[in-house]
Amino acid sequence: MRFPLSVDRPVICAIMKQEQPYVIEWIAWHKLHGFDIMIADNCTAGPQTAVLSALRDVGWIRLVDWRHDPHQPQRRAYSYLYWQALLHGYRYLGFIDADEFFEPLEGPPWGGAQLVRSLLRRPSVRSAAFRWVNFGSDGQEVYDDELVTVRFQRRGRHDASTARWKKSFARVASVLPKALRNPKLFMAHGHGFPIGLHKTLVDGMTLDKHPAAMPLEWKVGWIRHYAVKSRQELRDKIGRGAAFTPASEAQGAEDYAATRDQNDIPDPLDEAKVGALRAKMAEITRSLDPAVVKLTRPLFLQRG
């Protein structure tokens, strides 16, 4: 346990289930941005647990075992991760999924943590949210070993229905009063925190001033959302169910893609960023046993 609120680096928290093909890229991206990372392992089959355990052992992440909770575990895991963030002394935390990549649109290219801190240090601000930008399948049918952020280069518009969805960061201390009021019933939520509208920023503006009914172009930052990927990967995702949805209740692939497979605007990742990301992934990979690296493959390829 660290002294309360003594760690100035924001921590990104996530719950993951069978995300081993994507986790090294996701970690590398957010490490480049200056974040600490805490992952709840909700793996019930496959090699994700071995991969995450190896990443923990060499110091890339903190790891929480959440394999005991197979049915809609996301919010319970988020609540536990919140208490863990408090225990480890973090001042700021955010919830982001394995298909989401936070990216600032202003300031240094790898300044994600710096942006979060600067917004949350404003005297009247307690939470800062960033809207989704959905990257579609770009017509791809099958899995490829290339980076997710490189493979899918076309995105949706700012006025798409899904661009209204947000992911949030908050001051840990600002959530604490409601969490302490009833610890057993407190449930953290990935899309927002129990904080007043006038103390929450979206696109750098408070919610009471943000035109939520007609979203503007993204301002200070966004969440790159790769929900669909290729059709093969989407079918696999739907089959296993999301961390918050049992497979038996999941939408069909076509219904899911209808709202998220957005390919309106070509927007490839900057080559300098791609180079930095590849270098960071190579650093992470070199720190792992080659046998563990071999496990970072989709289950449908391992079964084949």
N, C-alpha and C positions, 0 to 999 in steps of 0.2 A: 504493500500500500504506500502511495506517495502522499505528500502533503496536499490537501485539497486545492484544486485549481492552480497547481503550480506548473503544469505543462502547457506551454504556449502553442505547440503544434496542434492544429486541429486533427481529430481522429475521424476517419471514415469507417463506419460500421456497416456490415452487410451480412445477410444470411444466404448461403449457397447450397445448391443441390445439383450434383453432377455437372459442375462447371469447370472441371479440370482442363478442358481444351482451351479455355479462355482466361484462366486466372492469372497466369504469368504476365500476359499483356496488360490486364486490368491493374495488377499490382504495380508493374513498371510505370504505367501511365501516371498513377496517383502518387507514387514515390517521387517521380520527376517533378510533380507539382508541390512536393514538400509535406505531404500528409503522412501521418501514422495510419495504420490499418488494423482493424479488428474484425475477424470473420467468425460467424457462428456456422459450424459445419452441420448441415442437415442431411448429409449423404446417407441414404439407406441401401444403396447398391453401387458397385463400381469403385474406382480407385481414388475418388476425390479426397477421402480422408487421409490416405497415404501421402498425397501431394501436399495438402494443407499442413499436415504434421511436419513434413520435411521443411516447408517454408517457415514454419514456426521455429523449428529447431535451429535454423541458421539465422534467425532474427529478422526476417522480412515482415512478419505479421504477428499479432496476438491471435490466439485461437481459442474459441469456446466450443465445447462439445454439445451440440444440440440435436444429436441423433435420436434422442428418446422421444421426440415430439414430432411425429410424422404427419399429423392432420392440422392443416392451416396454422403452421407454427410462427408465421412471420412476426406478428405483433408481440407475441409473448417473448420471442427471441430479441426483438428490438428493445423491449423494456429491460430485459436482463442486460443487454449490451449497454444501455444507458447507465445502469448501476455500476457496471464494470468500468465504464469511462470515468465515472465519478471516483470510483475506488482507486484508479490509476492516476488520478490528479489532473485529468484533462479539463481545460477551460471551454473548449468548443468541440462539438461533434456534429456529424451529419450522417444520414442514412442514404446509401446509394447501392443499387443492385449491380449484379455482375455484367449486365448488358448495358450499363450506363457509365459514361466517362465525363466527368466534370471538366469544363474548359472555360477559362476566362476569355473575354473578348477585348479586354483593355489591359494595358500594362505588360509586364514581362510574359513571354510565351509560356513559361512553365511557372507562372505565379499564382496558381490556384489557392494554395494555403494562405499566401500573402493577401489575396483579395478577400477571402473569408474573414481573416483577422481584421482587415481594415474596415470592413462593413460592420462587424460585430463589436468593434471597439467604439463605434459612435455612441455617444451617451444615451440616446433614446432608443437604440436598436437592440432587440433581443434575439431576433431570428432573421435569416437571410435565405430567400428561396430563389431557385433558378428553374426556368421552364425547359421542358423537353424540346429537342429538335430531333425528329424521327428520321433515321436513315433507313431506306428500304432495301429490298433484295437486289435491286439493279438487274433483275431478270435472271439471277444466278439460281441454278437448280440443285447443285451438290456442294458439299463441304470442300474447302480448300485450306491448305496449311498456311496460306498467307494471313497476315494480321487482319483482324476484324476491321480496324480503323482504316486499313488500306483497301480491303476488298470492296467495301460498300461506299461509294463515292457520291451518291445522289440522295438528297434529303427532301423533306417536306417543307411547306411554306409556314410562315409565322402565324397565319390565320387558320391552320388546320385544327380540327377539333382536339387532337391529342396535344397540341402545343399549349393548351391551357393547363396541362398537368405540370406539377412542380415537385422538386425535391429540395429539402431544406437543411440548413445548418442552424445551430442555435448555441447560445451560451448555456453551458451545463447548469450553472447556478440559477438561471431564469426558469428552468423546468422544475427545479427541486421543490419549491413550495407545493405544487400540485402533486408531485410524486410522493411527497411525505404525508400529504393529507390522507391518502389511502394507498399504501404501498402495494397491497395485494391486488387492488383493482386498477392500479395505474397501468395504462397501456400506451406505449409510444407508437407513433404512426409515421410511416416512411414519407408521406407527402406533406407533413406539417407538424408543428408542435403546438401545444395548448398555450399560445401566446397571443395577446391582443393584436388586432389588425393594424393599429397605429404604431405598433412596435415591431412589425414584420416588414421586411423589404422584399419586393419582387422586382427583378430587373433594376434594382437600385432605388425603387420608389416604394413608399408605404402602400399597403393594400387598400387603405381608404382613398388613395389617390390614383391607384392603378386601374386602367379601364379593362377590368377582367372580362367584360362582355364582348370586347373587341380587341384582342391582344395586339400590341404593337410589335414591331421588329424587336428581336432580342437586343439588349443593351450591354450590360456589363459582363454577362456570362451566360452559358447555357449547359444543358445536360445532353450530350450526344447519346441517343437512345437507339441501340441496335437490337430491336425486339424480334425482328423477323429473320435476318440473315438469309441463307439460302433456303429453298423449299425443303430440302432434306433435313436441315437443322431445325427448321420450324416444326416439321412433323415429329422429330425426336423430342423437341421441347414440349409440344402439346401432349405427347404420349406419356411423359414422366410427370407432368403437372408442374406448376410453378411452386415456389416456396410457400405461397399463400393459397394455392388452389390444388386440391387433390386431382389426380389424373382423371378420375371418374366424372369430375364436374367441369373439366376444362373446356373452353370453346374449341370448335373444330378449327383446323388450320386455315381454311378459307375464310371463316368468319373473323378470326383473329387478324389475318393479313389484310382484310378489307379496310380496317381502320388504321393500320400501322405500316403497310407496305407503300411508303411514300417516296416517289422518285422524281419529283418535280424539278429540282434544281441541282445541277452538277456542282459539287463542292468538295473536291479532293483535299486530303490532308496535306499541309505544307511539307515539302521534301525535307526541310531541316528538322521538322518535328518527327518525321518518319525515321530519319537517321538517329536522332537522340533516343527514340523509343526502342529501336532495334538494339542499340548499344546497351541500354538499361536491361532489356530482356536477356541479352547475352551475359551480362554481369550476374543476373539472378540465376540463369541456367548453369553457369560455371560453378555456382555455390552448391548445387544439388548433385546428388549421386546420379549418374547416367541412367540407372535403373528407374529412378523416380521420374526423370524427364520422359522416359518412354511411356509412362502412364498417362501423360497429358494428351490423350487421344480420345475422340468421341467413342462412346460405347458401341455405336453402330459399326464403326470401323474395327474395333477390337473383336466384336462378334464375327465380323467377316473374315 
